Amino acid sequence: MEQKTYFNRDDLTIHIWMGDDYFSFDAQECVTGSQLLDWIFYIRAKQWGTHEVLDGFLDCIDQTCQTIFGKSAQVAFCPSGNNQRVDWLKGTIERIEEKEKAA
């Protein structure tokens, strides 16, 4: 069975099956926890953004993080609520220092 959502490591793109074609975007647009959350809600707002599509997207991100970073997506992007930046090409993760913590 063909994977409906997949990460292409050669050109760092994510491809999401919309039912009749793929929606593709540059993974470099999804390198922080806040950007990942933005993409989740962006996909959800689309007509083709069904629960199955969202599950496939999240599974793809999680599997890709396991492959590249050896960590789950939650640990790579936002462990304990701390925002981090991933580098898909270098395979590195760095913590983003927040200027102000929420009260």
N, C-alpha and C positions, 0 to 999 in steps of 0.2 A: 504494500500500500504506500502510495506517495505521501510524503509529509506535506501537510497543507501550509504550514508555516515553517520557514527554515532560515538559518543564518548562513550566508556565504562568506567564508573566511578570506577567500581570495580578494574580494573587493569590499569587504566589511559592510555588506548590506543585509537587511532583513526583508524577507519576502513573505507576505501574508496572502493566502488564497481568499479571494472575495466571492467565489462562486463561479465566475466565468473568466477571471484573469487574476494576476497577482498585483497587489499594491506593494511597492518596494520603497524603502528609504535607507539612507545612510546611517549605519549604526553609530557614527560619530555624532549624530544628533540625539543620541540616547546614552549619555556617559555619566549622568548623575542620578541620584534617587529622585530628585524633583523632575528631571527630564523624563525618566521612566514613568513616573506618575502621570505626567502630561500626555505621553503617548498612550497610556492605558485609557484615559478619558477621551482622547481624540478618537481612538479606535471604537470605543463604546458608543460614541455619538454618531458614527456612520451607520447607514442602513444595513450594511453587511457586517457590522460589529456585534455579532451574536455572542451568546455565552460560549458557544463552541469555539468561535474565532478568538475570543479573549483567552480562553483556557489554552488554546494552541499557542498563542503569542507568549503567555506567561511560561508555559512549558519550554518553549524555544529559548527564551531568555535564561531560564534556570539551567537548562541543559548546556547552553553555550557558556554560561559562567562556570559551570562545573568543569567543562572541557578546557577553557582558557585560563581560568584563575584557580581551579581546584576548590571552589567555594560555591555555595548556593547563591542565587541572585540576591536574596535578602541579606546575606553576609557581605556580598560584594558591594551592594548599593547603599544599604542603610542599617548596619548592625546596631541594635539597641536605639534606633531612631537617629543615629548619627549619619549625616549625608556624606557620601564618598564619591570620588570620581574614578571611573574605570578607564583604562586605555586598552581598547580591543586589540590594537596592533602590537603593542609592547607586552601585553599580558600583565599589566601592573594595576594596582589599586592605591589611591591616596586619599586620606581623610581630608575633608573640606572643613577648615576652621570657620565656625559660625561667629559672626560679629556680635550677635545678640541672641541669647537663649530666650525661648518663650517663657513667660511667667506662669 
